[in-house]
Amino acid sequence: MKFRPCIDIHQGVVKQIVGGTLKDGDQAPTTNFAATHPAAWFAERYRKDKLTGGHIIQLGPGNEAAAQGALSAWPEGMQIGGGVTIDNAKSWLDRGAAAIIVTSHVFHDGRIDEERLARLVQHVGKERLVLDLSCRRSEAGYRIVTDRWQKWTDEVITLPLLHRLATSCHEFLIHGVDVEGMVSGIEEPLVALLGQWGDHPITYAGGIRSIADIETIETLGRGAIDFTVGSALDIFGGTALSYDDLTQRYGS
């Protein structure tokens, strides 16, 4: 298990946002933190600390320049997601992304678009493709959500679904959207489910507030699930967790 760093960009600024409040239109999301440093500053710090496998997420339009700055600060050092489609996937790789992260382009009209997924794999290769399976609680289980977590799909995270999708990607990134940005504790049932699988690298995000939460991820995930921390981390304005401590204990 290792600590994976993140850079979430909203309106060109690195932010930590309560996931369920991000909407299209004029309504501003609930923001826990807005950085004074540019995205490139965070990428450079991760590069110096040799933290691999982190991700840059563009939360809506207007973030391309900031994302490009981060990639330029650490070429081949971070993955990128947010608005990635088959039309721009190769260009992001050419501009320095280690891999692309895709959700909405593949989970189209509420279901997995097998044709789009196959074309994407053919276009960039499964070893450069990360599928974002961020999800919310429902009566049926943890349902995957798309379009900045606003649209529910019909796809529920199950072990057969993970097996099915694993043939077309190298990793999974999974946010527990209901607790994202809440600093209120992790989605333990979701982590336990993911811990039953373990064939591919998985990064979990959402609700982490303490070392105890991270230790729970290690236990439930059987040491095979990586994690990322947002609002609780001191470099994002948090007070509960130290970036330097996590880098020392769980760095690459």
Sequence and secondary structure as in RCSB ss.txt:
>XXXX:A:sequence
MKFRPCIDIHQGVVKQIVGGTLKDGDQAPTTNFAATHPAAWFAERYRKDKLTGGHIIQLGPGNEAAAQGALSAWP
EGMQIGGGVTIDNAKSWLDRGAAAIIVTSHVFHDGRIDEERLARLVQHVGKERLVLDLSCRRSEAGYRIVTDRWQ
KWTDEVITLPLLHRLATSCHEFLIHGVDVEGMVSGIEEPLVALLGQWGDHPITYAGGIRSIADIETIETLGRGAI
DFTVGSALDIFGGTALSYDDLTQRYGS
>XXXX:A:secstr
  B  EEEEETTEEEEE GGG  SSS    EEEE SS HHHHHHHHHHTT  SEEEEE SSS HHHHHHHHHHST
TSEEEESS  TTTHHHHHHTT SEEEESTTTEETTEE HHHHHHHHHHH GGGEEEE  EEEETTEEEEEETTTT
EEEEEE  HHHHHHHHTT SEEEEEBGGGTTT S   HHHHHHHHTT SS EEEES   SHHHHHHHHHHTTT E
EEE  TTBGGGT SSB HHHHHHHH  
